[in-house]
Amino acid sequence: MLLTEINAKERFQSQLVLNSYDLNKRHQLTSLFFAQHGEQIAKSVNGIQELVKRHFVVADFIRPWPEITKNSSLTDALSVLRSHQSFTLEEIKRNYKKIAMEKHPDKIASLKLPKEIEHNALKQFQTIQIAFEIIHKQKG
């Protein structure tokens, strides 16, 4: 599909070069090109947006993630939940829910990413849960 779009774009550009001195003709060719290929271009833009979105999801799950155990400090747990010690338990809980929704393994599984990334997502989700447990014990 992209090769077809590239060929169409090259044909369009060569037509523009041939008619570069005739503004009316160039306008007609531009209108004709977008009438014929506009829907295909729009679909490819959406496809590119989806690829970029998937790339950022993958990048987020392969970057290093802090190791949290049940013996970790409150400060470490708060950093995982993007929180500060001055936050109330309700504010921390809101952050927890938001991050848990972003990192939920079922959401990642629906993207049909490689198993390694799904495994990293599961580990990150478990880290988030442990961090919240630490905070809840100490602040709750």
C-alpha positions as CSV (number, residue, x, y, z in Angstrom):
1,M,0.0,0.0,0.0
2,L,2.7,2.5,0.9
3,L,4.6,1.6,-2.3
4,T,1.5,2.5,-4.3
5,E,1.2,5.8,-2.5
6,I,4.9,6.6,-3.2
7,N,4.5,5.8,-6.9
8,A,1.4,8.0,-7.0
9,K,3.2,10.8,-5.3
10,E,6.2,10.5,-7.7
11,R,3.8,10.6,-10.7
12,F,2.0,13.6,-9.2
13,Q,5.4,15.4,-8.6
14,S,6.6,14.7,-12.2
15,Q,3.3,16.1,-13.5
16,L,3.8,19.2,-11.4
17,V,7.4,19.7,-12.8
18,L,6.2,19.4,-16.3
19,N,3.5,22.0,-15.7
20,S,5.3,24.2,-13.2
21,Y,4.7,27.4,-15.2
22,D,1.0,26.9,-15.6
23,L,-0.7,27.6,-12.2
24,N,-4.2,26.7,-13.4
25,K,-3.0,23.3,-14.7
26,R,-1.1,22.7,-11.4
27,H,-4.2,23.5,-9.4
28,Q,-6.2,21.1,-11.6
29,L,-3.6,18.3,-11.2
30,T,-3.5,18.9,-7.4
31,S,-7.3,18.7,-7.1
32,L,-7.4,15.6,-9.4
33,F,-4.6,13.9,-7.4
34,F,-6.4,14.4,-4.0
35,A,-9.7,13.4,-5.5
36,Q,-8.3,10.1,-6.7
37,H,-5.9,9.4,-3.8
38,G,-7.2,11.4,-0.8
39,E,-8.9,8.5,0.9
40,Q,-5.8,6.3,0.5
41,I,-3.6,9.0,1.9
42,A,-5.9,9.6,4.9
43,K,-5.9,5.8,5.6
44,S,-2.1,5.7,5.5
45,V,-1.9,8.7,7.9
46,N,-4.1,6.8,10.4
47,G,-1.9,3.7,9.8
48,I,1.2,5.8,10.5
49,Q,-0.4,7.2,13.7
50,E,-1.1,3.7,14.9
51,L,2.5,2.6,14.2
52,V,3.8,5.6,16.1
53,K,1.4,4.8,19.0
54,R,2.5,1.2,19.1
55,H,6.2,2.3,19.0
56,F,5.7,4.4,22.1
57,V,3.8,1.7,23.9
58,V,6.7,-0.7,23.2
59,A,9.3,1.8,24.2
60,D,7.5,2.4,27.5
61,F,7.6,-1.3,28.3
62,I,11.2,-2.0,27.4
63,R,12.7,1.0,29.4
64,P,14.1,0.2,32.8
65,W,11.6,0.0,35.6
66,P,12.4,0.4,39.3
67,E,12.6,-2.8,41.3
68,I,10.1,-2.7,44.2
69,T,9.8,-5.4,46.9
70,K,7.6,-5.4,49.9
71,N,10.6,-4.2,51.9
72,S,11.2,-1.1,49.7
73,S,11.0,2.4,51.1
74,L,8.0,4.6,51.0
75,T,10.0,7.1,48.8
76,D,10.6,4.4,46.2
77,A,7.0,3.3,46.2
78,L,5.8,6.9,45.8
79,S,8.1,7.5,42.9
80,V,6.6,4.5,41.1
81,L,3.2,6.0,41.5
82,R,4.4,9.5,40.4
83,S,3.5,10.8,43.9
84,H,5.0,12.8,46.7
85,Q,4.9,12.3,50.5
86,S,2.7,15.4,50.8
87,F,0.0,13.8,48.7
88,T,-3.1,12.5,50.5
89,L,-4.0,8.8,50.2
90,E,-6.9,9.7,47.8
91,E,-4.5,11.6,45.5
92,I,-2.1,8.6,45.5
93,K,-5.0,6.2,44.9
94,R,-6.0,8.3,41.8
95,N,-2.4,8.1,40.5
96,Y,-2.4,4.4,41.2
97,K,-5.6,3.8,39.3
98,K,-4.4,5.9,36.3
99,I,-1.1,4.1,36.1
100,A,-2.6,0.7,36.6
101,M,-5.0,1.4,33.7
102,E,-2.1,2.4,31.5
103,K,0.0,-0.6,32.4
104,H,-2.7,-3.3,32.7
105,P,-1.6,-6.5,31.0
106,D,-5.0,-7.1,29.4
107,K,-4.7,-3.7,27.6
108,I,-1.2,-4.7,26.4
109,A,-2.4,-8.1,25.3
110,S,-5.1,-6.5,23.1
111,L,-2.3,-4.7,21.2
112,K,-0.9,-8.1,20.1
113,L,2.7,-7.1,21.0
114,P,5.5,-9.7,21.4
115,K,5.4,-11.9,24.5
116,E,8.5,-10.3,26.0
117,I,6.7,-7.0,26.1
118,E,3.6,-8.6,27.6
119,H,5.9,-10.1,30.3
120,N,7.5,-6.7,31.0
121,A,4.0,-5.2,31.2
122,L,3.0,-7.8,33.8
123,K,6.1,-7.2,35.9
124,Q,5.5,-3.4,35.8
125,F,1.8,-3.9,36.8
126,Q,2.9,-6.1,39.7
127,T,5.4,-3.4,40.7
128,I,2.6,-0.8,40.7
129,Q,0.5,-3.1,42.9
130,I,3.3,-3.7,45.4
131,A,4.1,0.1,45.5
132,F,0.5,0.8,46.4
133,E,0.4,-1.8,49.1
134,I,3.6,-0.3,50.7
135,I,2.0,3.2,50.6
136,H,-1.4,2.0,51.9
137,K,0.3,0.2,54.8
138,Q,2.3,3.2,55.8
139,K,-0.2,6.0,55.1
140,G,-3.5,4.1,55.5
